[in-house]
Amino acid sequence: MVLLKGFVKPEDQIGMVRMCRQLGKGPGGFYRPSFKNGAKLNLWMMSLGKNWDPTLRSYGPTRPFDGAPAPTIPDAFKMIAQTANSTASEFPQINPDICIVNYYTNSGKLGLHQDKDESESSLTKGLPFISVSIGDTAEFLFGNTRDKDQATKINLESGDVLILGGESRLLFHGVSHALQSL
């Protein structure tokens, strides 16, 4: 696991927000995902490249509830991920084909989970997933179990990039809450 503090420059962060706003309003844009039991995640989500289906726990070309195709991942997003991955150098290089954009409101959070719905090949290789934080600081949790009381807590600030690959690839992780800006 590698944390690159302040890796994304402020002007690039602004560009990312603008792209997310534009994509988020169109087909395949932001929505609140639901699980099989009807429970909704406490965040807004948009999938780029491939859509994540929370009921099947898999990726596909369209969203099952409205048939919307996944918008293309902007080249600028791919470049940031690849540059961060190269900077970390501990992990195999990637060509991102999935990007999930999570938007947290003041009450938003994401429980401890493992990102293991990707291809078996990518998981076996320990290919990293790359998290880019933009906006308010968030308390990020990670650990070997789903127990939030056992989890390590760090603050991710706007511009930070967190990379989990290799042995850290299947750590449980989540966001307990966003910290309010003054």
N, C-alpha and C positions, 0 to 999 in steps of 0.2 A: 504494500500500500504506500502510495506516495502522495503527499499534499504539496501542491505548488501554490504558495500564498501570493495573491495579487497577480496571477499569471496573465489574466486577460485585461488588457489596457482599457481605461474608461471609455475611450471613443469606440472600441470594439464592442464593449458591453452595450453601449447605446445602439449600435447597429444590430446587435442580436435582439434587443428588446423590440426594435422597430420591425424586424423580420418576423418575430413571434407574434406581434400584434396583427400584422398583415395576414400571416398564415392562419392564425387563430380565429379570425372572423370568417374565413372561407370554408369550402367543403373539407371535411376531415379535421376541422378546427377543434378548439377547446370544448370539453365536455366533462361531466363527473361520472367516472366509471362506476359500474355496479357489479357486484359478485352474484353468484348463483342464488344466494339467499336473499338478494335484494338490497343488502347493505351497500351504501355508497362510500367511496373513498372520500376523505376529508380534504380534497384538493381538486383542482381542475387540471386536466391532462390533454395533451395532444401528442400523437405519434407521427413521426416523420420517417419516410423510407418504407417501413412496414408497420401495420397496425397491431397493437397488442390487444388481445381478447382476454379480459380478466376471467370470464366464465370457463374458457377452454385452457387458459394459461399457455397460450401460444401466439405466434405472430403470423399474420397473413396480409394479403394485399388490400383488403377492405374491412371496414368496421361492420360487424354483424348487425348492429341495431339500426343502421341507416344506409349501409352499402357504400358509404363515402370512401374513396381511395385515400391512402396515406399520401399527404403532400411530400414532395421531394425534399430531402435534406439539403439545405443551402450549402453551397461550396464553402462559404466562410465558416460554417459550423464544422464541416469536415476538416478544414485546414487547422482550426484551433485544436480539435481533438488529436489530429496527427502530430502537430507540433508539440503539444503537451506530452503525448506518448513518446515521441523521440527524445524529448528533454529528460523524461524519467528513465529511459534506456534499459530498465530492468525487464521490460515486457516485450513480447513479440509485437511487431508493427501491425497496424490494422488499417483497413479501408472501411470506415463506418458505413453500415447499411441500415442501422436502426438508431433512431434518436427519440427519446421520450422527453417531452417538455412538461415539467410539473410546475404549476402555478399555485402558490400557497397564499391564501388570504390570512388575515390576522389570526384566525382560529385554525388554520390549516396545519396538518401533520400527516405523517406517513409512518405507520407502525413498522417494527422490525421485521424484515423479510430478507429473502435471498433472491438475487436476480439469476434465476436458473431456467428461464423459459426460452433461452436462446438455443441454437443448435447444439447437439451433443458434441460435435466436432469442436466448436469454439470453447465449450466448457472444458473438454478434455485437454485442449491446448493451453488453457488458462488465459485465453485472450482477455484483455482488460475491458472493463467498462469505465467510462470517463464521465465524471460529474462536474459540470460547470455551474458555479453559483453566481447569480445575478440578482441584485436588489438587496433587501434586508438581510441582515445576519441571521442564520438559522443554527439551532443546536442540533448537531448531527450525532447520532448514536451508532456504535458498531461493536460487535463482539461475536463470540463463538456460539451463542445461544440466542433465543428469542426473548430472554429475560432482560427487560429494560433496566432493572436495578443492578444487573451485572455488567451492563454495557459501558464502554468508554464513551465519554462525551467530549466533543470538540465543537468550536464555533467555526462555521464556514461563512466567510464574508464575501461580499460582491467582488468578483474577479478571481476567486480561488478556484482551483481545479484539483479534484481528488480522483486518483486513479487506483482502482482495485483490480489486480490481475494476479496471475500465478497462484500462490498459496492463499492470498487474501481474496481471491475472486468470489468465493462463496461465503464470505463473512455475512452475518446478519447485519443489516443497517437500516436506518430510518431517520426521520426528522421529527423531533419531539415538539418543536414550535419555532416560529419566527420570533426574533427579538425585535422589539419596536425601535425604529430609528427616532432620534430626537429632532 
